[in-house]
């Protein structure tokens, strides 16, 4: 790797060699190239054929592409679309109405995360990140030369029931880390991979630490509308004094199955959106122009669609939890949000060995737990938003294979 730029060497995260025996990127390539069926069931994301986008999506795109939409929009996105997004997002976030200047449209929510980090960070900046959290965040932070301090999550007894049985942030460790004067905190909410929805006290603790120690926060709230059991969701930007120091990442790729349209949204103070636009102007230029027009209808026109999807997803979550917890090799707590579960593997086999065996012998692709941080070791992320006609049998294969993989 000596010939690669330092940023790319950091992106590979070679420091994980002691934990998993190779760099993160090498481990992922091993999984990509591992034997398996020609058409495995990929449980790393939702089945968008079983759960397609809203009915209005394709006609809206076609109308824009037929001449009703701009081909070359401003770098931050079509102004009219951004105005509609600002109004609709304000109702979701519970903040005073933002304007189009506070919104940037990006090529996917991951594009929004990268652009926001590029607009905020300098090499050597300290960044706080929960452990576990979204698999791409730390590698992006390493790419930008940031120093990463992980804030552990507190885990309840696995398989426990009730609203108290949820992972949450270690708030004492958050306070100790915040006292080191970080530049930024990044966290996904609901948490990806655990599906945890933080209670109001936890969200307020993050806000309080940010205000007292004067750091910014990127809140990845991609799944904030995909919340179950009547759970109340608390948005960081709505806390007192946080709108001016928070970047909220949103998008229609998961809840509305619009991932193929490559659309992301970031809501932030105007000056920071200006900086993000400068970054986007020399990278992707803009979100896909015709697809941008779907965002004018996103949130506003999908209320009935969302209600139906929540019922279907929650049923799949519940059946998956029951099946895993009925086994002797895996156990899990129900997630309150996202389309993921993060079960613990009880056999003692390594994450990589389990993931390789599942691909080859069960025909199922999973995210091994180490991808999400050290606290993810011994787990896997499963996306339960799958076709019911095949998912139950796939889980049987998963449990059979997991039981057969022995510790090294």
C-alpha positions in Angstrom: 0.0 0.0 0.0 3.0 2.3 0.1 2.3 3.7 -3.3 -1.2 4.8 -2.3 -1.9 8.3 -1.0 -2.0 8.5 2.8 -5.7 9.3 2.8 -6.5 6.0 1.0 -4.2 4.1 3.3 -6.1 5.4 6.2 -9.4 4.6 4.5 -8.4 0.9 4.5 -8.1 1.1 8.3 -5.1 -1.1 8.7 -5.3 -0.7 12.4 -8.0 -3.4 12.5 -5.4 -6.0 11.6 -4.9 -6.9 15.3 -8.7 -7.4 15.6 -9.7 -9.2 12.4 -6.3 -10.4 11.0 -6.3 -8.0 8.1 -7.3 -4.4 7.1 -11.0 -3.6 6.9 -10.8 -3.2 3.1 -9.0 -6.5 2.7 -11.6 -8.2 4.8 -14.4 -6.8 2.8 -12.7 -7.8 -0.5 -12.4 -11.3 0.9 -16.2 -11.4 1.5 -16.9 -9.9 -2.0 -14.8 -12.6 -3.7 -15.9 -15.5 -1.5 -17.7 -18.4 -3.2 -21.5 -18.4 -3.1 -24.5 -18.9 -5.3 -25.0 -16.8 -8.4 -28.0 -15.0 -6.8 -27.6 -14.9 -3.1 -30.1 -13.3 -0.8 -28.4 -10.1 0.2 -29.5 -9.3 3.8 -27.4 -6.1 3.9 -30.2 -4.0 2.4 -34.0 -4.2 1.8 -35.6 -6.0 -1.1 -36.8 -3.1 -3.2 -38.8 -5.5 -5.5 -40.8 -6.7 -2.6 -40.9 -3.2 -1.1 -41.0 -0.8 -4.1 -41.0 3.0 -4.1 -44.3 5.0 -3.9 -46.4 4.8 -7.0 -45.7 8.5 -7.8 -42.0 8.0 -8.0 -41.4 6.8 -11.5 -44.0 9.1 -13.2 -42.5 12.1 -11.4 -39.1 11.2 -12.6 -40.3 10.6 -16.2 -42.1 13.9 -16.2 -38.9 15.7 -15.2 -36.8 13.8 -17.7 -39.2 14.6 -20.5 -38.5 18.3 -20.3 -40.3 19.5 -17.2 -37.1 19.5 -15.1 -33.8 21.2 -15.3 -30.9 19.2 -16.7 -28.2 21.3 -15.0 -29.4 22.6 -11.6 -27.4 24.7 -9.2 -24.8 22.6 -7.3 -26.9 22.6 -4.2 -30.0 21.5 -6.1 -33.1 23.0 -7.8 -34.2 26.0 -5.8 -37.9 25.1 -6.1 -37.4 21.6 -5.0 -35.2 22.8 -2.1 -38.0 25.1 -1.0 -40.5 22.3 -0.9 -38.0 20.1 0.9 -37.3 22.8 3.5 -41.0 23.1 4.2 -41.7 19.4 4.4 -38.6 18.6 6.5 -39.5 21.3 9.0 -42.7 19.4 9.9 -40.6 16.2 10.5 -37.8 17.8 12.5 -40.1 20.0 14.6 -38.0 23.1 13.9 -39.0 26.5 12.6 -39.4 26.5 8.9 -36.0 26.5 7.1 -35.5 28.1 3.7 -34.0 26.7 0.5 -30.6 28.2 1.5 -30.4 25.8 4.5 -30.9 22.7 2.3 -28.5 20.9 0.0 -29.5 18.0 -2.2 -26.7 15.4 -2.6 -26.0 12.1 -4.5 -27.4 9.9 -1.7 -27.2 10.4 2.1 -23.7 9.0 2.1 -22.8 11.8 -0.3 -24.3 14.2 2.2 -22.2 12.7 5.0 -19.0 12.9 3.0 -19.7 16.5 1.9 -20.5 17.6 5.4 -17.3 16.1 6.8 -15.2 17.7 4.1 -16.8 21.1 4.9 -16.1 20.8 8.6 -12.9 18.8 9.3 -9.2 19.5 9.2 -6.6 16.8 9.8 -6.1 16.1 13.4 -9.5 17.2 14.5 -11.1 15.1 17.3 -14.4 13.5 16.4 -16.8 11.6 18.7 -18.5 8.5 17.3 -20.7 5.9 19.0 -19.6 2.3 19.1 -21.2 0.7 17.2 -22.3 3.1 14.5 -22.8 3.2 10.7 -20.1 1.3 8.9 -18.8 4.0 6.6 -18.5 6.8 9.1 -15.2 6.0 10.8 -13.5 5.1 7.5 -14.5 8.5 6.2 -13.2 10.2 9.3 -9.9 8.4 8.9 -9.8 9.4 5.3 -10.0 13.1 6.4 -7.2 12.5 8.9 -9.5 13.0 12.0 -8.7 11.5 15.4 -11.7 9.3 16.3 -12.9 8.7 19.9 -15.5 6.0 20.2 -18.3 6.4 22.8 -19.5 3.0 23.8 -23.1 2.0 23.9 -24.5 0.4 27.0 -26.1 -2.9 26.1 -29.0 -4.5 28.0 -29.3 -8.2 28.5 -29.8 -9.7 25.0 -33.2 -11.0 24.4 -34.7 -8.9 27.1 -38.2 -7.5 26.6 -39.7 -4.1 27.3 -38.9 -0.5 26.5 -36.0 -0.4 28.8 -34.3 -3.2 26.9 -32.4 -1.0 24.4 -28.8 -0.1 23.8 -28.0 3.6 24.6 -25.0 5.8 24.8 -22.7 5.7 27.8 -23.4 9.3 28.9 -20.5 9.4 31.5 -18.1 8.5 28.7 -19.7 11.1 26.4 -19.0 13.8 29.0 -15.4 12.7 29.5 -14.8 12.8 25.8 -16.6 16.1 25.3 -14.3 17.7 27.8 -11.4 17.0 25.4 -12.9 19.7 23.1 -13.8 17.8 20.0 -14.5 19.5 16.7 -17.5 17.3 15.9 -19.7 14.5 17.0 -21.3 12.2 14.4 -24.1 9.7 15.2 -26.8 7.8 13.5 -30.3 8.0 14.9 -32.0 5.5 14.9 -28.7 3.8 15.4 -27.4 1.9 12.5 -26.7 -1.1 13.1 -28.7 -1.7 16.3 -31.9 0.0 15.5 -31.8 1.8 18.8 -33.9 4.9 19.2 -32.4 7.2 21.9 -34.7 8.5 24.6 -35.2 12.2 25.2 -32.6 12.3 28.0 -29.9 10.9 25.7 -30.6 13.3 22.9 -30.6 16.2 25.4 -27.3 15.0 26.9 -25.7 15.2 23.4 -27.2 18.7 22.9 -26.0 19.8 26.3 -22.5 18.5 25.7 -22.3 20.2 22.3 -23.5 23.6 23.7 -21.2 23.5 26.7 -18.1 22.3 24.9 -18.8 24.1 21.7 -18.7 21.4 19.0 -20.8 20.7 16.0 -22.9 17.5 15.4 -23.8 15.6 12.3 -27.1 13.6 13.1 -27.7 11.0 10.5 -31.5 10.6 10.7 -32.0 8.7 7.6 -34.3 6.2 9.3 -36.2 8.7 11.6 -39.5 8.0 10.0 -39.0 4.2 10.2 -39.8 3.8 13.9 -41.9 1.1 15.5 -44.2 0.4 18.5 -45.4 4.0 18.7 -41.9 5.0 19.8 -41.4 8.8 20.1 -38.4 10.1 18.1 -36.5 13.2 19.3 -34.6 15.2 16.7 -31.3 16.8 17.8 -31.8 20.0 15.7 -35.1 20.7 17.6 -33.3 21.0 21.0 -32.6 24.5 22.2 -29.6 26.1 20.5 -28.9 23.1 18.3 -30.3 24.2 14.9 -27.2 26.4 14.4 -24.7 23.7 15.2 -26.4 20.6 13.7 -26.2 19.0 10.2 -29.2 16.7 9.8 -28.9 14.0 7.2 -32.1 12.7 5.6 -33.3 11.1 2.5 -35.8 8.8 0.8 -33.5 5.9 -0.1 -34.5 3.5 2.7 -38.0 4.2 4.0 -39.4 4.9 0.5 -37.0 2.4 -1.3 -35.7 5.2 -3.6 -32.1 4.2 -3.2 -31.6 3.8 -7.0 -32.5 7.4 -7.6 -29.4 8.5 -5.6 -30.9 11.2 -3.5 -29.8 12.6 -0.1 -30.7 15.7 1.8 -28.7 17.8 4.4 -30.3 20.5 6.5 -27.8 22.9 8.1 -27.0 26.5 8.8 -26.7 28.5 5.5 -23.0 29.2 5.9 -22.3 25.5 6.3 -24.5 24.6 3.3 -22.5 27.1 1.3 -19.3 25.3 2.3 -20.9 21.9 1.4 -21.8 23.3 -1.9 -18.2 24.3 -2.5 -17.2 20.7 -1.9 -19.9 19.3 -4.1 -19.0 21.7 -6.9 -15.7 20.0 -7.3 -16.8 16.4 -6.7 -20.2 15.1 -7.9 -21.4 18.6 -9.0 -25.0 17.9 -8.1 -27.6 15.2 -7.2 -29.1 13.6 -10.3 -31.1 16.4 -11.8 -34.3 14.7 -12.9 -34.4 12.6 -9.7 -34.3 15.8 -7.6 -37.9 16.5 -8.5 -39.1 13.4 -6.5 -38.0 15.3 -3.4 -40.8 17.9 -3.9 -43.3 15.1 -3.2 -41.2 13.2 -0.6 -42.8 13.3 2.9 -45.7 15.4 1.6 -47.3 12.6 -0.5 -46.3 9.4 1.2 -48.2 9.3 4.5 -50.4 6.4 3.6 -47.5 4.6 2.0 -45.5 5.0 5.1 -48.2 3.7 7.4 -48.5 0.5 5.4 -44.8 0.0 5.2 -44.4 0.4 9.0 -46.9 -2.4 9.5 -45.2 -4.7 7.1 -41.7 -4.0 8.4 -42.7 -4.4 12.0 -44.3 -7.8 11.3 -41.1 -9.0 9.7 -39.0 -7.6 12.6 -41.2 -9.5 15.1 -41.0 -12.8 13.3 -37.3 -12.5 12.8 -36.7 -11.7 16.5 -38.8 -14.7 17.6 -37.0 -17.1 15.3 -33.5 -15.9 16.3 -34.3 -16.0 20.0 -35.8 -19.5 19.8 -32.4 -20.8 18.6 -29.5 -21.7 20.8 -26.9 -20.0 18.6 -28.1 -16.4 18.3 -30.0 -13.9 20.4 -31.2 -10.3 19.8 -33.3 -7.4 21.1 -36.0 -6.0 18.9 -35.0 -2.8 17.2 -37.2 0.3 17.7 -36.2 1.8 14.3 -34.5 1.1 10.9 -34.9 -2.2 9.0 -32.0 -3.9 10.9 -31.4 -6.3 13.7 -27.9 -6.7 15.3 -28.0 -10.2 16.8 -25.2 -11.7 18.9 -23.7 -14.9 17.7 -23.2 -17.3 20.7 -20.9 -19.9 19.2 -17.6 -17.9 19.6 -16.8 -18.1 15.9 -15.2 -15.1 14.3 -17.4 -12.5 12.5 -15.5 -13.1 9.3 -15.7 -16.9 9.4 -19.5 -16.7 10.0 -20.0 -14.2 7.2 -18.0 -16.3 4.7 -19.8 -19.5 5.7 -23.2 -17.8 5.4 -22.5 -16.6 1.9 -21.1 -20.0 0.7 -23.4 -22.4 2.4 -26.6 -20.5 3.2 -26.6 -18.2 0.2 -27.1 -15.2 2.4 -24.9 -12.1 2.6 -24.7 -10.3 6.0 -22.7 -7.4 7.4 -20.2 -8.8 10.0 -20.2 -7.0 13.2 -16.6 -5.7 13.1 -17.6 -3.3 10.3 -19.4 -1.1 12.8 -16.7 -0.8 15.5 -15.1 -2.9 18.1 -18.4 -3.2 20.1 -19.9 -4.9 17.1 -17.6 -7.9 17.3 -19.5 -11.1 17.8 -22.5 -9.9 16.0 -23.9 -9.4 12.5 -26.3 -6.9 10.9 -29.4 -8.4 9.3 -31.8 -6.4 7.2 -35.2 -8.0 7.8 -37.0 -6.1 5.0 -37.1 -9.2 2.8 -39.7 -11.1 0.8 -41.7 -13.1 3.3 -41.9 -16.0 0.8 -38.2 -16.6 1.1 -37.1 -15.0 4.4 -38.3 -17.7 6.8 -36.4 -20.4 4.9 -33.4 -18.1 4.6 -33.3 -17.7 8.4 -33.4 -21.5 8.8 -30.3 -21.7 6.6 -28.6 -18.9 8.6 -29.2 -20.7 11.9 -28.1 -24.0 10.5 -24.8 -22.6 9.1 -24.1 -20.5 12.2 -24.4 -23.6 14.4 -21.8 -25.4 12.2 -19.1 -22.7 12.3 -16.6 -23.5 15.0 -14.3 -21.1 16.8 -10.8 -21.0 15.5 
